[in-house]
Amino acid sequence: MSLLEVKNLTFEYGTGKFRNLALNDVSFSLEKGEILSIIGHTGSGKSTLVQTLNGLLKPKSGTVCLDGENIFSSTELLKKARFRVGLVFQYPEYQLFEESVFKDISFGPKNMGLDNEEIGRRVFEASSFVGLRSELLGKSPFELSGGEKRRTAIAGILAMEPEILILDEPTAGLDPGSGRNLIENLIKLRDKNGTTIIIVSHSMENTAKISDKIMVMNAGKCEMFGTPKEIFSQEERLSELSLGIPQITRIMKSLKQRGCAVRDDILTVNEAFVELISLLSRRENL
């Protein structure tokens, strides 16, 4: 049994002539510890989909099952789902509201009914994990820099220790270094806790680096679903959907077209480095 199983999910905004079918018969499943990236052009249904996964939006039809139980089948299961599935919105720093960083991060654990000792442990572990300095915990979140606000918002979700963590465009607005650190921390989180992670992203590079599976959304439908190599091997179809492939993949394809004996299914810079070193080694041995 899959940890998360979505079946025939349909969601509509508006009615009559204003009706917009945002999700159209979407189905997929994820196992514990898998990382899924969801890509697609603006308006393809990505954000609507992730908001149904913890019950913030109720679908017109279809099911979202955690460990085989439909979260919409009872109020109790829906409440549990919102603690089991943590959702970090795009630009989550705009959601900060408490008088101190500590209180903001502890808001979720308090609502879970945990005692003060456990809440404190979770706040300090979550803030440390995202690289938030302990001296900032007593400050107002509105005194923080943009990056520190982002870390505070993410720590607030991590402090609930969700089984599934969803992030909508988590690197948006971050400088390249901070974005890389966030992606690396997500991989560490998965490796440490077995957390299942879902990322909505426009970055093909991050998608290729972090994902076990990729879902391509188009007009509310799951257009493609597979491993990074399976998805990015379909460059022509991705182009039709106004999407691309990682830049390093494009470079390796160009090198192969120019006669270099290299693989053209390379997805990350590290893979490209190994491949090019191998090529140079083979040439030296000739």
Secondary structure, 3 states (H helix, E strand, C coil): CCCEEEEEEEEEECCHHHCEEEEEEEEEEECCCCEEEEECCCCCCHHHHHHHCCCCCCCCEEEEEECCEECCCCHHHHHHHHHHEEEECCCHHHHCCCCCHHHHHHHHHHHCCCCHHHHHHHHHHHHHHCCCCHHHCCCCHHHCCHHHHHHHHHHHHHCCCCCEEEEECCCCCCCHHHHHHHHHHHHHHHHHHCCEEEEECCCHHHHHHHCCEEEEEECCEEEEEECHHHHHCCHHHHHHCCCCCCHHHHHHHHHHHCCCCCCCCCCCHHHHHHHHHHHHHHHHHC
